[in-house]
């Protein structure tokens, strides 16, 4: 029985054997094709299971009346949460074994601005511009 983690190793071994000059029989070809299909099947299965789990978690985490606005880690396993419940904001202290209500906050006391979100291509463009400048300075 071939274990899933052995499939890439067997494929590499068989490929090296073929290119080293050994003659390939039809059984070797069929075995390589079977291993490729198994490997692709495992990858596809992993992809779809991960996608399903993400969709399931997204559905269970969605709530109209409650939202975690901000989290601050105080120490290992100790956090402060600002939670919006309906239209009110509350502070909770959370530790490994307990959850404590701290206080109610006024919306005016909070800074609810969302920081500007940068996308990967913006970082990449910035990096590439810096790289081009450095390349020109070397010449």
N, C-alpha and C positions, 0 to 999 in steps of 0.2 A: 504494500500500500504506500503510495507516495503522499507525503505530507505537503501541505500548501507551501510552507516556507522552503521546501526542497526544490520546487519547480524551477525558479530562476537558476539555481546552481546546476541542475540537470541540463537545462537548456544551454548554458554556457559550456558545460562539458561536452555535450553532443556536438555543438557547433565547432568547437576546437578540434574535436576528433575528425569531423568531416573535412575541415580545411587543412588538416595536417596530412592528408593524402590517403586516409583510410577510405575504402569503398563503402558507400552507403547502400544498405539494403532497404527494401520496401518496409520492413518492420521498423527500422530506424526512422525513416521518414514519417511513418504513421505515429510513432511514439513522440517525435518532435511536434507534429501537428496537434496531437492530443494534449501535450504539455502546454503548448501555446494557447489552446482553447481553454484549458483549465485556468491558466494564469489570467487571461483576459476575463473569464467568468468571475473569478474571485475579485478582480479589480472593479468590475461592474457591480457586483453584489455589494461590495463595500461602499461604493459611491451611492447607490440607491438607498441602502440602509441608513447611511449618514444623512442623506437628504430628508428621508422620512422622519428621522429622529429630530432634526432641526425644525421641520415643519410642526411636529407634535409639540415641541417645547415652545415654539412661538405662539401656538394656539393657547396653551395653558398659561403662558405668562401674560397674555393680553387681558387688560382689565380697564374699564372705562372710568371707574371711580377711585382707583388707587394707583399711585405711581411713585417710585423711588426717584426723588429729584437729585439727591447728591449723597455720596458716601465718603466718609473720612475715616481712614484707619488710624487708630490711636496707638495700638500695640498689636502684637501677634494675637489674632483671634478676638480683638476688641475694636468695635466700630461705632461711629455715630451716623445715623441715617436721618436725612430729612425726607419725610414722606408727605405727599399730597393726598389727602383723603377728602373727596368731594372738592370743595374750594378752600379748604383750610390746610395749613402746613403744620406738621408736628415733628418733634425731634425724638428719636428713640436711641437708646444706648443698647448695643447688642454685644454680648460676650458668648463664649462657647456654650455655656449652660443656661443663659438667661437673656431675657429681653425686658428692658425697663423703659417706661415712658418718662421723658424728661420735661418737655414743655411744649406749649403751642406758640407758633411764630406768626407774626403779622406779615402779610405779603409785601408790605412796604419795607420791611427790614431785610428782605432777601434780594440778592443780586441774581436775577433769573436770566441774564443774558447768556445766550448760547455762544460759545467761542466759534470763530469762523473756522469752518472745516476745510482742510486742505486735502486735495486728492493726490494720489501717488504720482500722476504725471506732472503735477506742479513741483513736487520735490525732485523728480527726475530732471525736469527742465532746469531747475536751479542748480542741481549738481552738475549737469552737463555744461552749463554756462561757466561755472567755476573751473571745470576741467579744461575747457577750451582756452580760458584766460591763462591758466597755468601752462598749457602747452605752448602758447604764443610767447610767454615770458621766457621759456627755456631756449627758444630759437634766437 
